[in-house]
Amino acid sequence: MHITAVIPLCNESATLQQLYAELREVANANGYRLRTIFVDDGSTDDSWRVVSELAESDDRVLGIRFRRNFGKAAALTAGFDAAEDPVVVTMDADLQDDPAELPRMLAKLAEGYDVVSGWKQVRHDPLDKVLPSRIFNWLVSEITGVRLHDHNCGFKCYRRDVLHEVRLYGELHRFVPVLAAARGFRIAEAPVNHRAREFGKSKYGASRIVKGFLDLLTVKFLTGYGQRPLHPFGSAGIAASLVGGLGLTWLAARWGWSRLFDSVPDIHLHETASLFYSLALLFIGAQLLTVGLLGEMITAFLARDVDTYSIAEHTSPSGEATDPGAAAGAVDAPAKGSPPTDSHADGSTRAGASATKPSGPTT
């Protein structure tokens, strides 16, 4: 089985030698042909020196070094672009992810899933990190419909087809299962051992909570309305304009009624707060409609260069079904009638991005 492990890192020089030794031990014990890609995301310690030494001593190691810190999503993307094997595994470099869990993850992938996310059932983290994470995972599951216990877990297995169609930017790396599910890929999770941190310190603080919620809103919009932005903005704009228009109509009727009949007290519209509320709703409605139309124009322009669909398989000229993503050494998947997915999300398709893969040793 051919596997690529993509490991983003930042200031983890103390753990890299041990992590790679554990990965090699698992690969040798299970007959995996493992290639490891370390992506140094702007480390200021000796991490790159350690990666360079590993690459010099073993041609199955590839090191990628960023000029500065660009974030985990960028590091993962660089690793995905360099990966050539049909199965890609991601894990953190801090030794909290246990490489011994890799066979369990791959076994779950072989059941016919496209993404397997790790589930740290027993976490060895402080409460101020565990509690917000659990709340965040619950919110993501409820809002997106992709029900996983641990969206934040960095230990994941992917079929390479997924990485061709899901484009990461910003801090969307924790939402790869959600983005993949929106493209129709099958998602599952597997319990994994989580080890206590022995080296370094966490790269995330309390600000991650706010950023994570904003990213969640972004993902919900992209997966639900990425190909039809006028629908949410247009609906809100029409509703606001309708309420504002009805308010102005009612005020105009009352003003005319007061002028026609002396028994009705005069109404001075400029002294009525309802006039300003109604005008504001009309303007807001017009702005929302304009934003929606601009979004549609941008989407129509970009859609010329990307696929708005995802193909699972097609028939060959001989009449046999062919999986376009099948490759030598891939994890075997069941035929038609494979078990249903653990999770799924409704929504429009996500713009994909593929890249030419650089050549490299895969022995």
Residue pairs with C-beta under 8 A, 6 or more apart in sequence:
1 30
1 31
1 32
1 33
1 87
1 106
1 329
1 331
2 32
2 33
2 35
2 85
2 86
2 87
2 328
2 329
2 330
2 362
3 27
3 32
3 33
3 34
3 35
3 85
3 87
3 88
3 89
3 106
4 34
4 35
4 36
4 37
4 79
4 83
4 84
4 85
4 87
4 88
4 89
5 23
5 34
5 35
5 36
5 37
5 88
5 89
5 90
5 91
6 37
6 39
6 76
6 79
6 80
6 83
6 88
6 89
6 90
7 19
7 36
7 37
7 38
7 39
7 79
7 90
7 91
7 92
7 93
8 39
8 41
8 72
8 75
8 76
8 79
8 90
8 92
8 93
9 16
9 38
9 39
9 40
9 41
9 43
9 47
9 51
9 75
9 93
10 40
10 41
10 42
10 43
10 47
10 69
10 203
11 43
11 44
11 45
11 47
11 200
12 43
12 47
12 93
12 94
12 199
12 200
13 43
13 45
13 46
13 47
13 49
13 50
14 199
14 200
15 93
15 94
15 95
15 199
15 200
16 38
16 47
16 50
16 51
16 54
16 93
17 50
17 54
18 95
19 93
19 95
19 99
20 36
20 54
20 61
22 98
22 99
22 100
23 34
23 36
23 99
23 102
24 34
25 99
26 32
26 99
26 100
26 102
26 103
27 33
27 34
30 102
30 103
32 102
33 85
33 329
33 362
33 363
34 60
35 60
35 61
35 62
35 83
35 84
35 85
35 360
35 361
35 362
36 54
36 60
36 61
36 62
37 61
37 62
37 63
37 64
37 79
37 82
37 83
38 51
38 54
38 61
38 62
38 63
38 64
38 93
39 64
39 66
39 75
39 76
39 78
39 79
40 47
40 48
40 51
40 63
40 64
40 65
40 66
41 66
41 69
41 70
41 71
41 72
41 74
41 75
42 66
42 67
42 68
42 69
42 70
48 63
48 65
51 61
51 63
51 65
52 63
54 61
54 63
55 61
55 62
55 63
59 361
59 363
60 361
60 362
60 363
62 82
62 360
62 361
64 78
64 79
64 82
66 74
66 75
66 78
71 170
71 171
72 171
72 173
73 168
73 169
73 170
73 171
73 172
73 173
74 168
74 169
76 90
76 168
76 173
77 167
77 168
77 169
79 90
80 88
80 163
81 355
81 357
81 358
82 357
82 358
82 360
83 160
83 163
83 357
84 357
84 359
84 360
84 362
85 160
85 329
85 362
86 159
86 160
86 325
86 326
86 327
86 328
86 329
86 330
86 331
87 106
87 109
87 157
87 158
87 159
87 160
87 330
87 331
88 157
88 158
88 159
88 160
88 163
89 102
89 105
89 155
89 156
89 157
89 158
90 154
90 155
90 156
90 158
91 97
91 99
91 154
91 155
91 156
92 154
92 155
94 197
94 199
94 200
95 195
95 197
95 198
95 199
96 124
96 194
96 195
96 196
96 197
97 118
97 154
97 155
97 192
97 194
97 195
98 192
98 193
98 194
98 195
100 193
101 118
101 155
101 190
101 192
101 193
104 190
104 191
104 192
105 116
105 118
105 155
105 156
105 157
105 190
105 192
106 116
106 157
106 331
107 190
108 116
108 157
108 188
108 189
108 190
109 116
109 157
109 159
109 188
109 331
110 331
110 332
110 333
111 188
111 333
111 334
111 338
111 339
112 186
112 333
112 334
112 338
112 339
113 186
113 187
113 188
113 341
113 342
114 158
114 159
114 161
114 162
114 180
114 185
114 186
114 187
115 156
115 157
115 158
115 159
115 162
115 176
115 177
115 180
115 185
115 186
115 187
115 188
116 156
116 157
116 188
116 189
116 190
117 148
117 150
117 151
117 153
117 155
117 156
117 177
117 187
117 188
117 189
117 190
118 150
118 153
118 154
118 155
118 156
118 189
118 190
118 191
118 192
119 148
119 149
119 150
119 153
119 189
119 190
119 191
119 192
120 150
120 153
120 192
120 194
121 149
121 191
121 194
122 193
122 194
123 130
123 133
123 194
124 194
124 195
124 196
124 197
125 133
125 197
125 202
128 206
129 202
129 204
132 206
132 208
132 209
133 150
133 152
136 151
136 152
136 209
136 212
136 213
136 216
137 148
137 149
137 150
137 151
137 152
139 213
139 216
140 146
140 148
140 151
140 175
140 178
140 216
141 147
141 148
141 151
143 216
143 220
144 175
144 178
144 181
144 216
144 219
144 220
144 223
144 345
145 181
145 343
145 344
145 345
145 346
146 177
146 178
146 181
146 187
146 343
146 344
146 345
147 342
147 343
148 177
148 187
148 189
148 342
148 343
149 189
150 189
151 174
151 175
151 177
151 178
152 174
153 192
155 192
156 176
156 177
158 176
158 180
159 185
159 325
159 330
159 331
160 325
160 327
161 185
161 324
161 325
162 176
162 180
162 183
162 185
164 325
164 352
164 353
164 354
165 180
165 183
165 185
165 307
165 310
165 350
165 352
165 353
165 354
166 176
166 179
166 180
166 183
166 350
166 352
167 350
167 351
167 352
167 353
168 176
170 215
170 218
171 211
171 212
171 215
172 179
172 215
172 218
172 219
174 212
174 215
175 215
175 216
175 219
177 187
177 343
178 219
178 223
178 345
179 219
179 222
179 223
179 350
180 187
181 187
181 223
181 341
181 343
181 344
181 345
182 222
182 223
182 345
182 347
182 348
182 349
182 350
183 310
183 349
183 350
183 352
184 310
184 312
184 349
185 310
186 341
187 341
187 342
187 343
187 344
188 341
188 342
188 343
189 342
189 343
221 232
222 350
223 345
223 347
223 348
223 350
224 232
224 346
224 347
224 348
225 231
225 232
225 347
225 348
226 299
226 347
226 348
226 349
226 350
226 351
227 299
227 303
227 308
227 348
227 349
228 296
228 299
228 348
229 291
229 292
229 295
229 296
229 298
229 299
230 292
230 293
230 295
230 296
231 292
232 292
233 288
233 289
233 291
233 292
233 295
234 288
234 289
234 292
234 293
236 285
236 288
237 284
237 285
237 286
237 287
237 288
237 289
237 291
237 292
238 285
238 289
239 285
240 281
240 282
240 284
240 285
240 288
241 281
241 282
241 285
241 286
241 289
242 285
243 278
243 281
244 277
244 278
244 279
244 280
244 281
244 282
244 283
244 284
244 285
245 278
245 282
246 278
247 274
247 275
247 277
247 278
247 281
248 275
248 278
248 279
248 282
250 274
251 267
251 269
251 272
251 274
251 275
251 278
254 267
255 267
255 269
257 264
258 264
258 265
258 266
258 267
259 266
269 275
302 351
303 351
306 351
306 352
306 353
307 349
307 352
308 348
308 349
308 351
309 349
310 349
310 352
311 324
312 323
313 321
313 322
313 323
313 324
314 321
314 322
314 324
315 321
315 322
316 322
321 336
323 333
